[in-house]
Amino acid sequence: MPHQPLNPYTLNFYAAIGHARLSWDVNLRKTTAKVTGIWVYVKDNYTFTDKQGDRSQYLGHWSNDGVIVVPLDAVAAVSPYIPYVESSLTLPYIDESVALGNPVIKGNVYYPIHNSDFRRWAIKHQRGGDFVVYSDRRFIPVAPPVKVYL
């Protein structure tokens, strides 16, 4: 049976030699490297595209001053006007503008942004593009060392 990914949102892991000991093999007349550690990290990119027929993915509420995420369940948890029942269900996001503080002050009003909004903005302004994200790197010791003939 061919290998099947766990889900369509797989991540790519990358590694770089973190520590190696170089030596000259007199018998083979070659340089060898004993790799004793590697650095591993995850690189992922976000293309801001949606599947045909699906609702455009919510990217948060944006203003000139930043980005916030406004899930309905978080609002319901602190609002006396929306009934809130704890459950494992994910509730929809609020698709209206939200003010943090005085709405007259620039940057206090956040607007819901979706993939389609970002793509339209990028085309109109000839700016933006895919978003590349890197994780923190992590050192992984390699034992026993891997011998590489150079």
N, C-alpha and C positions, 0 to 999 in steps of 0.2 A: 504494500500500500504506500503511495507517495506521501511525503511529508506534507501536512496541512498546517498552516499557521493557526495559532490559538484564536486570533481575531483579525479583522482587517486592519487594525491599527498597530502594526508591528513597529518596533524600534530597531534602528541599526546601531550595533555596538562597534566601536572602533578601538584600536589599541596601537600603542607605540612602544618601542623598546624603552624600558625605564632604567634598566641596569644590565650591562653586559661586560664580560671580561674577554678582551682580545688577546690571542696568543698565536704564536707561529708553530705549526705542526711540522717538525723537522722531517719526519718520515714521509708525509704527504706533500711537503713543500707548499703548504697552503696556510692562509690565515684562518683561524677559527674564532668564533665568538660563542661564549657560553652565556646565554640569556638567563639571568637570575631574577628578573622582575619586569613587569610591563605596567604601563598606565592604560587604564580603560576608561572610556567615556561614551556617552550616547549623543548622537547628533540626529536631530529631527527637523524637518521643515514643514511649514504650514503654508499652503498655497491659496487659502481664502476662496476655495471653490466648493460648490455644493453638487450633490447628485441631482440629476434631472428629475423633476417632479417632487423633490423633497423641499421642506421648508428651509429657508436660508438659515445657517447656523448663527446663533447669538454669540456675539463677541464681547458683550459687556455694554455698559452705559458710558459713553465718552463725553468729555468736555475739553475745553482748552487746557484745563489744569490736571487732567488725568483720566483714569479709567476706574470704574467700580463695577461690581457684579451685583445685580439686584434680583435674586431668585424670589419668587412669590412666597415660598415657605419661610424665608428669612424675614421678609416684611411682615408676614402674618404672625410670626413669633413675637414681634414687638408692637404690633398695631392692635388697638382695641376695636378696630372697625372690620377686621378680616378674621373670621373664625379660623383657628389653627388646631389641627389634630396631628399629633406626632404619628408618623407612619414612615414606612420605607419607600413610599412612592415619591417620585420626583415630580414636583409641581412645575407648571410653566413659568417662564420669566415674564416680568412686567414689560409690556411693549409700549410704554408711555414714558415721557420725560420725567425725571425725578430731580428735585431740588434738595441740596444739602446746605442748609442755612438759608440766608436771604436770597431769593431767586433773582433779585435785581442786581446783585453783585456778579460781575463777569466771572465765569468759571464755576459757579455754584449750581448751574443747571446741567444735568447729564442726559444725553439722548441715547436711546437704544440703537446699537449698531450691529448689523448682520454682515455676513460675507458679501452679500450682494451690494450693500451700501459701500463697503470698503472698495470693492472692485469698480463700482461706478465712479467713486471719488478718484481712484488711482488713474483711471482712463481720462477723466476730465482734466486732472492736474498734471498728468504725465509724471507721477511720483508713486512711491510705494512699490511693493513687489512681494515676493515670497518672504516669509519670516523664518529664519534659521535659529534654532535653539540648541545650545550645548549644555550638557549636564556638567556638574563638577567632575573632575577626574579622580580616579581612585587607583592607588598603587596595589598591584597584586603580585606577591612573590611567586616565582616559578620554581617548584621543587619536585623532582630533580630538575636541574637546569637543562635547557634545550641547547644542543650543540648545532651551530650553523657554520657551514663551510663557506668561506667567502672567496 
